[in-house]
């Protein structure tokens, strides 16, 4: 697929992978719109990258998505690429109750609403518009942890496995359209998502990829129409999920002992 002269909507674009995607796509000559929940963070992102367009919107809110659609398609009728990037990742001890992360029934599904339900709703909402474009693409951001879970983040990993499965089904259902359906499965990447909720010991032995390098490889994969883009260690996780899944699960389970001890 072409990686220039597109009009691209990126959810969760104020930091991390989303902001780096916006940066590199702007440099390639695309019109880029990013969304985020926080108006202040959107303002900071636009100050850093003046060429980007911003819209405050929360993909976890079903009522916000039609409003986002109306605004974006009115202001940018040439929109032809949707990158579903918005996501949250938390450590969750399923033994916890009360005010701890995941401690009550309303909080435990936060990642599902943003990472999976929001993505599915965005696809459903924007699909008719994308079908009307001469060339279009949907890029769903999953994770290397879609293939083997990191058990201290059980809900996050479940959502990314869901994104992987949904993307495969979506690709089959859209096979007779002009829309390309691609999946980006990042490895551990140097972003606020990874560093915000984790103890330093949780990341021992895990190689973390720079966000600029990861996005650069992702764009190369898009150019090649690589349906499942797995930069860095994500490729290893996919391979090991086939040949030694229990060994890899055991390796990624080590931080659970620290979690349970606290």
RACORFEN-V796851 format. One line per field, one symbol per residue. psi: psi as a letter, one per 20 degrees, with the letter a starting at -180 (. if undefined). burial: # if it has 16 or more other C-alpha atoms within 10 Angstrom, else .. Layout:
psi->???
burial->???
This chain:
psi->qqjrkroppoqljircgghhggghhghjkqpppqrrhohghghgghhhmhiqqqppqoiiohhhghgggggghghmijpjpponhpqqpqppoiiqrcirpjhrhhhhjghghghggggghggggighghhiqhprqpopocqhjhhpqniimhgghhhhhggggghggggghjhjrjppoqponqapqnrhghihjqqhhhjpipppqqhggghghghghghjkohoonqcihhgggghihhlghghgggiihihggghh.
burial->.....#####################...########....#..##....##########....#..#...#...#.#################......###....#.##############.###..##.#.##############################..##.##.......#############.##...#...#......#.##.######.##...##########.##.##...#..##..#.###......
